[in-house]
Amino acid sequence: MLNLERWQEIFETIRKNKLRTFLTGLSVASGIFILVILLAIGQGMQNGIAQEFEQDAANRISVWAGVTSVEYKGLNPGRRIQMDMQDYNLAEAKNQDRLEYKSGVYSMWGQLATYGKESGSYRIEGVRGDYQFLENETLTAGRYINQKDLENYEKVAILGNRVNLDLFKGKKALGEYIEISGIKFKVVGIYTDPGGEREETRIFIPLTTAQRIYNAGTDLRSMAFTLEPQNSFEEAVAMSEAFSAQLENDLKTRHTVAPQDENAIHINNSLENAKRFYDLMAMIRYFFWGVGICTIIAGVVGVSNIMLIIVKERTKEIGIRKAIGAQPLSIIGMILHESIFVTAIAGFVGLILSLLLLEVVGPAIETDFIKNPSVNFQVAITTVFILILAGAIAGFFPAYRASNIKPIVALRDE
């Protein structure tokens, strides 16, 4: 690598064939550029999907009821299923050792909330204290709902940050009273949600209070659970699937719903959704790697062809070298050296240009499913190894051919 004469030969060859070397390098540079950009897009998609799952607890299981669509045990389809506290208590009792957080929910949409002259229409949700963690909410002031609030039917409210800004315009809200459907509630907490303003336009009150003021008895709109963490993602998914299946079966049994009816009971399992998305992302990444590698192979074939032409042009020179004692390995090393050099330089140019583009444009890209496309250090190192391997492959066959040239035949070459 430190042979000065060999370096002089390489640069002389490049100088004599500037356009040919440039076009050859361009194919390799574009291959690396495309590969890095594709991998960055794949990472951006993974970032975007991960952000979607961050809006709620990663292992959340949500349950809500619908309308039956199948006749069962003499009952006609079209029955609306109404869940209640008995469903919640049954699920809690059967899974005490597995549950991490849990809450029943009673929601009312489009309820008027007022403070002084300010008012707005918001979703009111009666929940238990665990719901803060089920929704992945962060308190910025005050406290959340506690057991005493539930037992005493307290009229306290936790406001989303958007509601706080709408009603209080930056003034202190804690300790103040707002009216919800004509009933006064004391503000005891303010929260933010990673889901943004859409999730922060809600007001949470104790579940028991919501059931009482809206004459709901023990009815629930939905239920939400998370399970205790497991040692691996696969174990967590397996436990989550088992819990979901058991819960669905219990609810269908209690409400006399046909086992095959998919419209009466709805269960959304975040871990199952996450597994499907991440499996899809793995396939997309493999596809991107395949496309990028194929593009690089096209560039490598171009480099190999050019090196074959170079060997042909230097046949007599190679014959002279062998005639005066040059070993086949030195001939192979000479050709490989030039091939790896041209491929590596072109590849690094493509790599640097792609990284610069991602550095400038990447942070500005934020859609629902693509966020900040980028590549990590491991990917960059992998592309470096690909460059070296590509250069070696591109030069090996021409180098092997050159090493097998017979001096007497080479010296006759015109």
VOBA-582205 format. One record per residue (C-alpha): residue in three letters; x, y, z. Coordinates in steps of 0.5 Angstrom, whole numbers, plus 500, padded with zeros to 3 digits. Each point is the difference from the previous one (the first is absolute). Last residue first. Example, Ala and Ser with C-alpha at 12.3 -4.5 7.8 and 13.67 -1.06 7.14 Angstrom:
<sites>
+-------+-----+-----+-----+
: votor :   u :   v :   w :
+-------+-----+-----+-----+
:   Ser : 527 : 498 : 514 :
:   Ala : 498 : 493 : 502 :
+-------+-----+-----+-----+
</sites>
This chain:
<sites>
+-------+-----+-----+-----+
: votor :   u :   v :   w :
+-------+-----+-----+-----+
:   Glu : 500 : 490 : 439 :
:   Asp : 501 : 493 : 504 :
:   Arg : 506 : 496 : 499 :
:   Leu : 504 : 502 : 506 :
:   Ala : 493 : 498 : 504 :
:   Val : 500 : 493 : 496 :
:   Ile : 508 : 499 : 502 :
:   Pro : 498 : 502 : 508 :
:   Lys : 494 : 496 : 501 :
:   Ile : 494 : 503 : 503 :
:   Asn : 498 : 496 : 506 :
:   Ser : 501 : 506 : 505 :
:   Ala : 496 : 505 : 495 :
:   Arg : 494 : 495 : 500 :
:   Tyr : 500 : 500 : 508 :
:   Ala : 500 : 507 : 500 :
:   Pro : 494 : 501 : 495 :
:   Phe : 497 : 495 : 505 :
:   Phe : 502 : 503 : 506 :
:   Gly : 499 : 508 : 499 :
:   Ala : 492 : 500 : 500 :
:   Ile : 500 : 495 : 506 :
:   Ala : 505 : 504 : 504 :
:   Gly : 497 : 507 : 499 :
:   Ala : 493 : 497 : 502 :
:   Leu : 503 : 497 : 506 :
:   Ile : 503 : 507 : 502 :
:   Leu : 494 : 504 : 499 :
:   Ile : 496 : 495 : 503 :
:   Phe : 504 : 500 : 506 :
:   Val : 499 : 508 : 500 :
:   Thr : 493 : 499 : 499 :
:   Thr : 500 : 496 : 507 :
:   Ile : 503 : 505 : 503 :
:   Ala : 495 : 505 : 498 :
:   Val : 494 : 495 : 503 :
:   Gln : 504 : 499 : 506 :
:   Phe : 500 : 508 : 501 :
:   Asn : 493 : 501 : 500 :
:   Val : 496 : 502 : 494 :
:   Ser : 495 : 506 : 499 :
:   Pro : 493 : 501 : 498 :
:   Asn : 497 : 505 : 505 :
:   Lys : 493 : 498 : 501 :
:   Ile : 496 : 496 : 495 :
:   Phe : 493 : 497 : 501 :
:   Asp : 495 : 506 : 502 :
:   Thr : 505 : 505 : 496 :
:   Glu : 506 : 503 : 503 :
:   Ile : 506 : 502 : 495 :
:   Ala : 504 : 506 : 503 :
:   Pro : 505 : 496 : 504 :
:   Gly : 502 : 496 : 494 :
:   Val : 501 : 506 : 495 :
:   Val : 507 : 503 : 502 :
:   Glu : 503 : 494 : 503 :
:   Leu : 497 : 495 : 496 :
:   Leu : 503 : 504 : 494 :
:   Leu : 506 : 500 : 503 :
:   Leu : 500 : 492 : 501 :
:   Ser : 498 : 499 : 493 :
:   Leu : 506 : 504 : 498 :
:   Ile : 505 : 497 : 504 :
:   Leu : 498 : 493 : 498 :
:   Gly : 500 : 501 : 493 :
:   Val : 507 : 504 : 500 :
:   Phe : 502 : 494 : 505 :
:   Gly : 498 : 495 : 494 :
:   Ala : 504 : 504 : 495 :
:   Ile : 506 : 500 : 504 :
:   Ala : 499 : 492 : 502 :
:   Thr : 499 : 498 : 493 :
:   Val : 506 : 504 : 497 :
:   Phe : 504 : 497 : 505 :
:   Ile : 498 : 493 : 500 :
:   Ser : 501 : 499 : 493 :
:   Glu : 507 : 503 : 500 :
:   His : 502 : 496 : 505 :
:   Leu : 497 : 494 : 498 :
:   Ile : 504 : 501 : 493 :
:   Met : 506 : 501 : 503 :
:   Gly : 499 : 494 : 506 :
:   Ile : 498 : 495 : 494 :
:   Ile : 507 : 502 : 496 :
:   Ser : 504 : 499 : 507 :
:   Leu : 496 : 494 : 501 :
:   Pro : 502 : 497 : 493 :
:   Gln : 508 : 501 : 502 :
:   Ala : 504 : 505 : 496 :
:   Gly : 506 : 497 : 498 :
:   Ile : 503 : 504 : 494 :
:   Ala : 495 : 497 : 495 :
:   Lys : 494 : 501 : 504 :
:   Arg : 501 : 507 : 500 :
:   Ile : 501 : 500 : 493 :
:   Gly : 494 : 496 : 499 :
:   Ile : 496 : 505 : 504 :
:   Glu : 502 : 506 : 496 :
:   Lys : 498 : 496 : 494 :
:   Thr : 493 : 499 : 502 :
:   Arg : 499 : 507 : 503 :
:   Glu : 494 : 502 : 495 :
:   Lys : 497 : 493 : 502 :
:   Val : 501 : 501 : 507 :
:   Ile : 497 : 507 : 500 :
:   Ile : 494 : 497 : 496 :
:   Leu : 499 : 494 : 505 :
:   Met : 500 : 506 : 505 :
:   Ile : 495 : 504 : 497 :
:   Asn : 495 : 494 : 499 :
:   Ser : 502 : 498 : 508 :
:   Val : 498 : 508 : 502 :
:   Gly : 493 : 499 : 496 :
:   Val : 499 : 493 : 503 :
:   Val : 501 : 504 : 507 :
:   Gly : 495 : 505 : 498 :
:   Ala : 495 : 495 : 498 :
:   Ile : 501 : 497 : 507 :
:   Ile : 499 : 506 : 503 :
:   Thr : 493 : 501 : 498 :
:   Cys : 499 : 493 : 501 :
:   Ile : 502 : 501 : 507 :
:   Gly : 496 : 506 : 501 :
:   Val : 494 : 496 : 498 :
:   Gly : 501 : 494 : 504 :
:   Trp : 501 : 505 : 506 :
:   Phe : 494 : 504 : 499 :
:   Phe : 496 : 493 : 500 :
:   Tyr : 503 : 497 : 506 :
:   Arg : 498 : 507 : 503 :
:   Ile : 493 : 499 : 498 :
:   Met : 500 : 493 : 502 :
:   Ala : 502 : 502 : 507 :
:   Met : 495 : 506 : 500 :
:   Leu : 494 : 495 : 499 :
:   Asp : 503 : 496 : 506 :
:   Tyr : 500 : 507 : 504 :
:   Phe : 493 : 502 : 498 :
:   Arg : 497 : 493 : 501 :
:   Lys : 503 : 499 : 507 :
:   Ala : 498 : 507 : 502 :
:   Asn : 493 : 499 : 498 :
:   Glu : 500 : 493 : 505 :
:   Leu : 504 : 505 : 505 :
:   Ser : 494 : 505 : 500 :
:   Asn : 495 : 495 : 500 :
:   Asn : 493 : 503 : 498 :
:   Ile : 494 : 496 : 502 :
:   His : 493 : 501 : 497 :
:   Ile : 494 : 496 : 503 :
:   Ala : 494 : 500 : 496 :
:   Asn : 502 : 500 : 493 :
:   Glu : 504 : 494 : 499 :
:   Asp : 495 : 495 : 502 :
:   Gln : 503 : 493 : 499 :
:   Pro : 499 : 498 : 508 :
:   Ala : 493 : 502 : 499 :
:   Val : 498 : 505 : 506 :
:   Thr : 496 : 499 : 506 :
:   His : 503 : 506 : 504 :
:   Arg : 504 : 496 : 505 :
:   Thr : 502 : 495 : 495 :
:   Lys : 503 : 505 : 495 :
:   Leu : 503 : 504 : 506 :
:   Asp : 504 : 494 : 503 :
:   Asn : 502 : 498 : 493 :
:   Glu : 502 : 507 : 498 :
:   Leu : 504 : 500 : 506 :
:   Gln : 503 : 493 : 500 :
:   Ala : 503 : 502 : 492 :
:   Ser : 502 : 507 : 502 :
:   Phe : 504 : 497 : 506 :
:   Ala : 503 : 494 : 496 :
:   Glu : 502 : 505 : 495 :
:   Ser : 504 : 505 : 505 :
:   Met : 503 : 494 : 503 :
:   Ala : 503 : 498 : 493 :
:   Val : 502 : 507 : 498 :
:   Ala : 504 : 501 : 507 :
:   Glu : 503 : 493 : 499 :
:   Glu : 502 : 502 : 493 :
:   Phe : 503 : 507 : 502 :
:   Ser : 504 : 497 : 506 :
:   Asn : 501 : 499 : 507 :
:   Gln : 493 : 503 : 502 :
:   Pro : 497 : 506 : 502 :
:   Glu : 493 : 499 : 504 :
:   Leu : 494 : 501 : 496 :
:   Thr : 496 : 507 : 498 :
:   Phe : 493 : 501 : 500 :
:   Ala : 494 : 504 : 497 :
:   Met : 493 : 500 : 501 :
:   Ser : 494 : 503 : 495 :
:   Arg : 494 : 504 : 501 :
:   Leu : 498 : 497 : 507 :
:   Asp : 493 : 500 : 503 :
:   Thr : 500 : 499 : 508 :
:   Gly : 494 : 505 : 500 :
:   Ala : 501 : 505 : 494 :
:   Asn : 495 : 505 : 503 :
:   Tyr : 505 : 505 : 497 :
:   Ile : 502 : 504 : 507 :
:   Arg : 501 : 493 : 503 :
:   Gln : 504 : 496 : 495 :
:   Ala : 504 : 506 : 499 :
:   Thr : 502 : 500 : 508 :
:   Thr : 501 : 493 : 500 :
:   Leu : 505 : 501 : 495 :
:   Pro : 504 : 506 : 503 :
:   Ile : 501 : 505 : 495 :
:   Phe : 504 : 501 : 494 :
:   Ile : 499 : 506 : 495 :
:   Arg : 503 : 499 : 493 :
:   Thr : 502 : 505 : 495 :
:   Glu : 508 : 498 : 501 :
:   Glu : 499 : 493 : 496 :
:   Arg : 499 : 504 : 493 :
:   Glu : 505 : 505 : 503 :
:   Gly : 506 : 496 : 499 :
:   Gly : 500 : 492 : 501 :
:   Pro : 506 : 500 : 505 :
:   Asp : 495 : 503 : 505 :
:   Thr : 500 : 506 : 505 :
:   Tyr : 497 : 500 : 506 :
:   Ile : 497 : 505 : 505 :
:   Gly : 497 : 499 : 507 :
:   Val : 495 : 501 : 506 :
:   Val : 495 : 505 : 496 :
:   Lys : 494 : 500 : 505 :
:   Phe : 493 : 498 : 496 :
:   Lys : 494 : 504 : 500 :
:   Ile : 494 : 497 : 497 :
:   Gly : 496 : 503 : 494 :
:   Ser : 502 : 495 : 495 :
:   Ile : 507 : 501 : 502 :
:   Glu : 502 : 506 : 504 :
:   Ile : 507 : 502 : 502 :
:   Tyr : 502 : 502 : 507 :
:   Glu : 507 : 502 : 501 :
:   Gly : 505 : 497 : 505 :
:   Leu : 505 : 499 : 495 :
:   Ala : 499 : 504 : 493 :
:   Lys : 505 : 505 : 501 :
:   Lys : 499 : 505 : 494 :
:   Gly : 503 : 498 : 493 :
:   Lys : 494 : 502 : 496 :
:   Phe : 495 : 496 : 506 :
:   Leu : 495 : 497 : 495 :
:   Asp : 504 : 498 : 494 :
:   Leu : 507 : 500 : 502 :
:   Asn : 497 : 495 : 506 :
:   Val : 496 : 496 : 495 :
:   Arg : 506 : 499 : 495 :
:   Asn : 505 : 498 : 506 :
:   Gly : 495 : 494 : 502 :
:   Leu : 496 : 502 : 506 :
:   Ile : 499 : 495 : 506 :
:   Ala : 493 : 501 : 504 :
:   Val : 498 : 499 : 507 :
:   Lys : 493 : 499 : 502 :
:   Glu : 501 : 495 : 505 :
:   Tyr : 495 : 494 : 500 :
:   Asn : 503 : 498 : 507 :
:   Glu : 503 : 493 : 498 :
:   Leu : 503 : 502 : 494 :
:   Asp : 503 : 507 : 502 :
:   Lys : 503 : 496 : 506 :
:   Gln : 503 : 495 : 495 :
:   Asn : 504 : 505 : 496 :
:   Ile : 499 : 504 : 494 :
:   Tyr : 506 : 504 : 498 :
:   Arg : 504 : 505 : 503 :
:   Gly : 502 : 507 : 499 :
:   Ala : 504 : 503 : 495 :
:   Thr : 504 : 498 : 493 :
:   Leu : 497 : 493 : 501 :
:   Thr : 503 : 495 : 495 :
:   Glu : 495 : 496 : 496 :
:   Asn : 502 : 493 : 497 :
:   Glu : 492 : 498 : 499 :
:   Leu : 501 : 494 : 504 :
:   Phe : 504 : 503 : 505 :
:   Gln : 495 : 506 : 502 :
:   Tyr : 495 : 495 : 499 :
:   Asp : 502 : 496 : 507 :
:   Gly : 496 : 506 : 504 :
:   Arg : 494 : 497 : 498 :
:   Val : 496 : 503 : 494 :
:   Gly : 494 : 505 : 498 :
:   Glu : 501 : 503 : 494 :
:   Ile : 497 : 507 : 497 :
:   Arg : 501 : 501 : 493 :
:   Tyr : 500 : 508 : 499 :
:   Ser : 496 : 506 : 497 :
:   Gly : 503 : 506 : 502 :
:   Ser : 498 : 506 : 505 :
:   Glu : 504 : 507 : 502 :
:   Lys : 496 : 505 : 504 :
:   Gly : 501 : 498 : 507 :
:   Tyr : 502 : 492 : 499 :
:   Thr : 496 : 496 : 496 :
:   Ala : 500 : 493 : 497 :
:   Leu : 494 : 497 : 495 :
:   Gln : 500 : 493 : 499 :
:   Gly : 501 : 498 : 493 :
:   Trp : 502 : 492 : 501 :
:   Met : 498 : 497 : 507 :
:   Ser : 505 : 494 : 502 :
:   Tyr : 499 : 495 : 505 :
:   Val : 507 : 496 : 501 :
:   Gly : 502 : 494 : 504 :
:   Ser : 507 : 500 : 502 :
:   Lys : 506 : 495 : 501 :
:   Tyr : 508 : 500 : 501 :
:   Glu : 505 : 495 : 501 :
:   Leu : 495 : 494 : 499 :
:   Arg : 503 : 492 : 500 :
:   Asp : 499 : 498 : 508 :
:   Gln : 493 : 503 : 500 :
:   Asn : 498 : 497 : 494 :
:   Lys : 493 : 496 : 502 :
:   Ala : 498 : 506 : 505 :
:   Glu : 501 : 506 : 495 :
:   Ala : 497 : 497 : 494 :
:   Leu : 494 : 498 : 504 :
:   Asn : 500 : 507 : 504 :
:   Tyr : 500 : 503 : 493 :
:   Asp : 494 : 496 : 497 :
:   Gln : 496 : 501 : 507 :
:   Met : 502 : 508 : 499 :
:   Asp : 496 : 500 : 494 :
:   Met : 500 : 498 : 492 :
:   Gln : 494 : 502 : 496 :
:   Ile : 499 : 496 : 494 :
:   Arg : 495 : 502 : 494 :
:   Arg : 496 : 495 : 497 :
:   Gly : 500 : 500 : 493 :
:   Pro : 499 : 493 : 499 :
:   Asn : 494 : 496 : 503 :
:   Leu : 501 : 496 : 506 :
:   Gly : 497 : 492 : 500 :
:   Lys : 507 : 498 : 502 :
:   Tyr : 504 : 504 : 495 :
:   Glu : 498 : 504 : 494 :
:   Val : 507 : 503 : 497 :
:   Ser : 501 : 507 : 499 :
:   Thr : 500 : 503 : 508 :
:   Val : 501 : 507 : 501 :
:   Gly : 507 : 503 : 503 :
:   Ala : 504 : 500 : 506 :
:   Trp : 506 : 503 : 502 :
:   Val : 507 : 497 : 502 :
:   Ser : 507 : 503 : 500 :
:   Ile : 506 : 496 : 502 :
:   Arg : 506 : 504 : 501 :
:   Asn : 507 : 497 : 499 :
:   Ala : 504 : 507 : 498 :
:   Ala : 496 : 504 : 504 :
:   Asp : 497 : 506 : 496 :
:   Gln : 502 : 505 : 495 :
:   Glu : 507 : 496 : 500 :
:   Phe : 497 : 496 : 495 :
:   Glu : 499 : 505 : 495 :
:   Gln : 508 : 502 : 501 :
:   Ala : 502 : 493 : 499 :
:   Ile : 497 : 500 : 493 :
:   Gly : 503 : 507 : 498 :
:   Asn : 507 : 498 : 502 :
:   Gln : 499 : 493 : 497 :
:   Met : 498 : 504 : 493 :
:   Gly : 506 : 504 : 501 :
:   Gln : 505 : 494 : 501 :
:   Gly : 497 : 497 : 493 :
:   Ile : 501 : 507 : 497 :
:   Ala : 507 : 500 : 503 :
:   Leu : 501 : 493 : 497 :
:   Leu : 498 : 503 : 493 :
:   Ile : 504 : 506 : 500 :
:   Val : 506 : 496 : 502 :
:   Leu : 499 : 495 : 495 :
:   Ile : 499 : 505 : 494 :
:   Phe : 506 : 504 : 502 :
:   Ile : 504 : 493 : 500 :
:   Gly : 498 : 499 : 493 :
:   Ser : 501 : 507 : 498 :
:   Ala : 507 : 500 : 502 :
:   Val : 501 : 493 : 496 :
:   Ser : 497 : 503 : 494 :
:   Leu : 504 : 506 : 500 :
:   Gly : 506 : 497 : 501 :
:   Thr : 500 : 497 : 494 :
:   Leu : 498 : 506 : 496 :
:   Phe : 505 : 504 : 504 :
:   Thr : 506 : 495 : 498 :
:   Arg : 498 : 499 : 493 :
:   Leu : 500 : 508 : 499 :
:   Lys : 506 : 501 : 504 :
:   Asn : 504 : 494 : 496 :
:   Lys : 507 : 503 : 499 :
:   Arg : 500 : 503 : 507 :
:   Ile : 497 : 494 : 503 :
:   Thr : 506 : 495 : 497 :
:   Glu : 505 : 505 : 503 :
:   Phe : 497 : 500 : 506 :
:   Ile : 500 : 493 : 501 :
:   Glu : 507 : 499 : 497 :
:   Gln : 503 : 506 : 505 :
:   Trp : 496 : 496 : 506 :
:   Arg : 504 : 493 : 498 :
:   Glu : 506 : 504 : 499 :
:   Leu : 499 : 503 : 507 :
:   Asn : 499 : 493 : 503 :
:   Leu : 497 : 502 : 507 :
:   Met : 494 : 495 : 499 :
+-------+-----+-----+-----+
</sites>
